[in-house]
Amino acid sequence: MLVVASENGSVGIGAAIAAMRAGGSALDAVEAATREVERNESDHSVGVGGYPNILGEVELDASIMEGAARRAGAVAAIKGYPHPISVARAILDYLPHHVLLAGEGAAQFAAEHGFTPMTLLTPEAEAAWRRVTRRPGFAEASLTVQARMAQDPEKTVGTVNFLALDDRGQIASAVSTSGWAFKYPGRVGDSPIIGAGNYCDNRYGACACTGLGELAIRASLARMTVAALARGLSIPDAAREAMADLALLPMPAEIAPAMSMVTLDRHGNHGGFTLSEGLKYVWQDGTMPEARVEERTVVVLG
């Protein structure tokens, strides 16, 4: 068994290992791990305590996928439910002809399946939002202008990724986020988009992404990385090829191409890759008493 995660997944990786040691699947493992991060109020990029949109509302996105039949479930812009990953899992389990539910529909589904709503905006996250919205001239601007003015303090490190390989050879992946801080209401990034921020296939491997989600959507980054594995590329070469393609996308001058990924192949090889210096990822297998933190490989483009 093996679990690979973004660095902020360190608080949940033990839950993933415990789930598989107890006989659970890779899918059970990534859900259990993600729930631990979603309840961690000190992480302002995921779940309870996540930074709100420009109106002060916390909107959460998540997706979960299993690699045998490539079934998936996802939610986008759901409000009031602290564990979007479990709502996404319920979609996978109980709505097999659906993959993604958004907004009010996602919340209605969560209520129907017994999930407990709660207030997601914590005092610390609210204070950060108020500091942004109290700037001179901010209130008079349109929401479009406000969203462009607001700066996300965790844009290069936010969102949590988990990939797991169990002893039966099953692979699963999960991603959860509160999205770009102070975003335009309803903005959805790559995290709930299968193929963009999350993809797995037992035949080849899995990939999950963090960073500027719009870029991952435009490049189909997670799917492109797994497709490179399918062609026989190594994990480092697959990551470099996918990142190089992403870097070809034209972007506004004020936007840096912030992107990171974790990747796992069916043999248990893994890696973390990034366009930014100083970022890490974590991993743990069934023989290890605790997770190990590794530097991500910086992908140099050009």
C-alpha positions in Angstrom: 0.0 0.0 0.0 1.1 3.5 -0.8 -0.3 7.0 -0.3 1.1 10.1 -2.0 -0.1 13.6 -1.2 0.5 17.3 -1.4 2.4 18.6 1.6 -0.8 19.8 3.4 -2.0 16.3 3.2 0.4 15.3 6.0 -2.4 15.7 8.5 -4.5 13.0 6.7 -2.0 10.6 5.3 -2.1 8.5 8.5 -5.8 8.0 8.1 -5.3 6.7 4.6 -2.8 4.1 5.7 -5.0 3.1 8.6 -8.0 2.7 6.3 -6.1 0.3 4.1 -4.6 -1.6 7.0 -8.1 -2.2 8.2 -9.1 -3.7 4.9 -10.4 -0.6 3.1 -9.8 0.1 -0.5 -7.7 2.8 -2.0 -10.9 4.8 -2.6 -11.8 4.5 1.1 -8.2 5.7 1.9 -8.2 8.8 -0.1 -11.7 9.8 1.2 -10.6 9.3 4.8 -7.4 11.2 4.4 -9.2 14.1 2.6 -11.7 14.4 5.4 -8.9 15.0 7.9 -7.7 18.0 5.9 -11.2 19.3 5.3 -11.7 19.6 9.1 -8.3 21.3 9.6 -9.3 24.9 10.2 -5.7 26.1 10.0 -5.6 25.2 6.3 -7.3 28.1 4.5 -7.4 26.4 1.1 -9.6 23.4 2.0 -12.9 22.8 3.8 -13.8 24.4 7.1 -11.7 27.6 7.4 -11.2 27.9 3.7 -11.0 31.5 2.4 -14.4 32.7 1.1 -15.3 34.2 -2.3 -15.5 38.0 -2.7 -19.0 38.0 -1.1 -17.7 36.3 2.0 -19.2 32.9 1.2 -17.2 29.7 1.4 -17.7 27.6 -1.7 -16.1 24.2 -1.8 -15.0 21.9 -4.7 -13.9 18.3 -4.6 -13.6 15.2 -6.7 -12.8 11.5 -6.1 -12.0 8.8 -8.7 -11.2 5.1 -8.8 -9.0 3.6 -11.4 -10.6 0.2 -12.2 -13.7 1.4 -14.0 -12.7 5.1 -13.9 -15.8 6.0 -12.0 -15.8 9.4 -10.4 -17.9 11.8 -8.3 -17.4 15.5 -7.9 -19.0 18.6 -6.4 -18.5 22.3 -7.3 -19.4 25.5 -5.5 -21.2 23.7 -2.7 -21.9 25.8 0.4 -22.6 24.8 3.9 -21.2 21.2 3.9 -17.7 20.6 5.5 -16.8 17.4 3.7 -17.3 17.9 0.0 -15.1 14.8 -0.7 -17.7 12.6 1.0 -20.5 14.2 -1.0 -18.5 13.5 -4.1 -18.0 9.9 -3.0 -21.8 9.5 -2.5 -22.3 10.8 -6.0 -19.9 8.1 -7.2 -21.8 5.4 -5.2 -25.4 6.5 -5.5 -25.6 8.5 -8.8 -23.6 6.3 -11.2 -25.1 8.1 -14.2 -23.8 11.4 -12.9 -20.3 12.7 -12.1 -20.5 16.3 -11.1 -23.1 18.2 -9.1 -22.8 22.0 -8.6 -24.1 24.7 -6.3 -27.7 24.2 -5.0 -28.0 20.8 -6.6 -24.9 19.5 -4.8 -26.3 20.9 -1.5 -29.7 19.3 -2.1 -28.0 16.0 -2.8 -25.9 16.3 0.4 -29.0 17.0 2.5 -30.9 14.1 0.9 -28.1 11.8 1.8 -27.9 12.8 5.5 -24.8 15.1 5.5 -24.9 17.6 8.3 -24.6 21.3 7.3 -22.5 23.8 9.3 -21.0 27.2 9.1 -17.7 27.0 7.1 -16.5 30.6 7.5 -14.2 30.8 10.5 -13.3 34.1 12.3 -9.7 33.9 10.9 -10.9 33.5 7.3 -13.5 36.2 7.8 -10.9 38.6 9.1 -8.7 38.0 6.0 -11.7 38.7 3.8 -12.6 41.9 5.6 -9.0 43.1 5.3 -9.3 42.7 1.5 -12.8 44.2 1.1 -12.1 47.3 3.3 -9.5 48.7 1.0 -10.2 52.2 -0.3 -12.4 52.2 -3.3 -13.0 48.4 -3.2 -16.6 48.5 -2.2 -17.5 50.8 -5.1 -16.0 48.5 -7.7 -18.0 45.8 -9.6 -17.6 42.2 -8.5 -15.6 41.6 -11.7 -13.1 44.3 -10.7 -13.1 43.2 -7.1 -12.2 39.7 -8.0 -9.3 41.0 -10.2 -8.1 43.3 -7.4 -8.1 40.6 -4.7 -4.9 38.6 -4.2 -5.0 34.9 -3.2 -2.4 34.5 -0.4 -2.1 30.7 -1.0 -2.4 30.4 -4.7 0.7 28.3 -5.2 0.2 25.9 -2.3 -3.6 25.6 -1.7 -5.8 22.5 -2.4 -5.1 19.0 -1.1 -4.2 16.0 -3.3 -4.2 12.3 -2.4 -3.3 9.3 -4.5 -3.4 5.8 -3.2 -2.4 2.3 -4.4 -3.8 -0.6 -2.3 -2.5 -4.1 -1.9 -5.1 -5.3 -4.6 -3.5 -3.0 -7.1 -6.4 -0.6 -7.1 -5.6 3.1 -7.5 -7.7 6.0 -6.3 -7.3 9.8 -6.3 -9.0 12.7 -4.4 -8.8 16.5 -4.6 -10.5 19.0 -2.3 -10.3 22.8 -2.2 -12.0 26.0 -1.2 -10.6 27.5 -4.4 -9.0 30.8 -5.3 -9.4 33.0 -2.2 -11.8 36.0 -2.7 -12.8 34.6 -6.1 -15.8 35.6 -8.2 -18.9 33.8 -6.8 -19.4 30.5 -8.6 -15.8 30.3 -9.9 -14.8 26.6 -10.3 -11.2 25.5 -10.8 -9.7 22.2 -11.8 -10.2 20.3 -8.5 -13.7 18.9 -9.4 -12.9 18.5 -13.1 -12.0 15.0 -14.0 -9.1 15.1 -16.4 -8.0 18.6 -15.3 -7.1 18.5 -11.6 -7.7 14.8 -11.0 -7.4 11.6 -13.0 -6.5 7.9 -12.3 -6.5 4.7 -14.3 -5.4 1.4 -12.8 -3.6 0.5 -16.1 -1.2 3.4 -15.8 -1.3 5.6 -12.7 -2.8 8.7 -11.3 -2.2 12.5 -11.2 -3.6 15.3 -9.1 -2.9 19.0 -9.4 -2.7 22.2 -7.4 -2.1 25.8 -8.5 -3.9 28.0 -11.0 -6.8 25.7 -11.9 -7.8 27.5 -15.0 -4.5 26.4 -16.6 -5.0 22.8 -15.6 -8.5 22.9 -17.1 -7.2 24.4 -20.4 -4.4 21.8 -20.6 -6.3 18.8 -19.3 -3.2 18.5 -17.1 -4.0 15.4 -15.0 -5.3 13.4 -18.0 -2.4 14.4 -20.1 0.1 13.2 -17.5 -1.6 9.8 -17.1 -1.7 9.6 -20.9 2.0 10.1 -21.0 2.4 7.2 -18.6 0.3 5.1 -20.9 2.7 5.8 -23.7 5.5 4.4 -21.5 7.1 7.6 -20.2 8.6 7.6 -16.8 6.9 9.7 -14.1 9.5 12.6 -14.4 9.3 12.6 -18.2 5.5 12.5 -18.1 5.3 15.4 -15.7 7.8 17.5 -17.7 5.9 16.9 -21.0 2.5 17.8 -19.4 4.0 20.9 -17.7 5.7 22.0 -21.0 2.4 21.8 -22.8 0.7 23.9 -20.1 3.4 26.5 -20.3 2.4 27.1 -24.0 -0.9 28.6 -22.9 -1.1 32.4 -23.2 -1.9 34.1 -19.9 -2.6 37.6 -18.7 0.7 39.4 -17.9 -0.2 39.7 -14.2 -0.8 35.9 -13.8 2.2 33.7 -13.0 1.9 30.0 -14.3 1.6 28.5 -10.8 1.2 24.8 -11.0 2.2 21.6 -9.1 1.2 18.0 -9.3 1.7 14.7 -7.5 1.9 11.5 -9.7 1.9 7.8 -9.1 2.2 4.9 -11.5 0.8 1.4 -11.2 4.2 0.0 -10.0 4.3 2.4 -7.0 6.8 4.9 -8.4 5.8 8.4 -7.5 6.9 12.0 -7.6 6.0 15.6 -6.9 6.6 18.3 -9.5 6.2 22.1 -9.6 6.9 25.3 -11.4 7.7 27.0 -8.1 10.7 26.7 -5.8 10.5 25.3 -2.3 7.4 23.2 -2.5 7.2 19.6 -1.1 5.0 16.6 -1.1 4.5 13.6 1.3 4.3 9.9 0.9 4.0 6.8 3.0 3.8 3.1 2.4 2.7 0.2 4.6 6.1 -0.5 6.0 6.8 3.1 7.2 5.8 4.3 10.7 5.2 7.8 9.5 5.1 9.9 6.3 8.2 11.2 4.6 8.4 14.7 3.2 10.2 15.1 -0.1 11.2 18.2 -2.2 9.2 18.5 -5.3 11.2 18.5 -8.5 11.1 21.9 -10.1 10.2 21.6 -13.8 12.4 24.1 -15.8 10.7 25.1 -19.0 12.2 26.5 -22.1 
